[in-house]
Amino acid sequence: MNYKDLEIWQLSREVVIELHKMSLELQNLKCMKKAARSEDQVNQLNQIL
């Protein structure tokens, strides 16, 4: 039996992929916050974060 056939491995892989996608999105939002020029833009991004 291959470890990739185990349900726990498949489930954990899905979770890791989703976490990675979310971490990439969070980095993008933080960069947008740094680039925000007005206080309104910063406040809008803070609501998202």
Backbone torsions as a table, in degrees:
resi	resn	phi	psi	omega
1	MET	NA	132.9	179.3
2	ASN	-85.7	141.4	-179.2
3	TYR	-63.0	-26.9	179.4
4	LYS	-71.2	-14.6	177.4
5	ASP	-83.1	-14.1	-178.5
6	LEU	-73.4	138.3	-178.3
7	GLU	-61.9	-39.2	-178.9
8	ILE	-62.7	-36.9	178.5
9	TRP	-67.7	-43.6	-179.6
10	GLN	-63.9	-42.8	179.6
11	LEU	-66.2	-44.0	-179.2
12	SER	-66.8	-34.1	177.4
13	ARG	-64.0	-42.9	177.8
14	GLU	-60.4	-42.5	-179.6
15	VAL	-64.8	-43.7	-179.5
16	VAL	-62.7	-41.1	179.4
17	ILE	-64.5	-43.2	178.2
18	GLU	-64.3	-41.9	177.5
19	LEU	-62.2	-40.9	179.1
20	HIS	-62.8	-43.9	178.2
21	LYS	-61.6	-42.1	179.8
22	MET	-66.2	-38.4	179.9
23	SER	-66.5	-35.8	177.0
24	LEU	-66.7	-40.4	178.6
25	GLU	-65.2	-39.9	178.9
26	LEU	-62.5	-40.3	177.5
27	GLN	-62.1	-40.8	179.2
28	ASN	-63.9	-41.0	-179.8
29	LEU	-66.3	-38.5	178.3
30	LYS	-65.8	-38.4	177.2
31	CYS	-65.6	-39.0	177.7
32	MET	-64.1	-38.1	179.9
33	LYS	-64.3	-41.7	178.5
34	LYS	-64.7	-33.5	-177.5
35	ALA	-84.9	-11.4	-178.2
36	ALA	-62.1	135.5	-174.6
37	ARG	-96.5	-33.7	-177.0
38	SER	-108.2	162.1	178.9
39	GLU	-66.5	-33.0	178.0
40	ASP	-63.0	-42.2	178.4
41	GLN	-63.4	-41.9	179.3
42	VAL	-63.3	-43.2	179.3
43	ASN	-63.1	-39.5	178.2
44	GLN	-63.5	-42.6	179.9
45	LEU	-69.3	-34.9	177.6
46	ASN	-63.0	-34.9	178.3
47	GLN	-65.6	-35.2	179.0
48	ILE	-69.8	-43.5	-178.3
49	LEU	-73.5	NA	NA
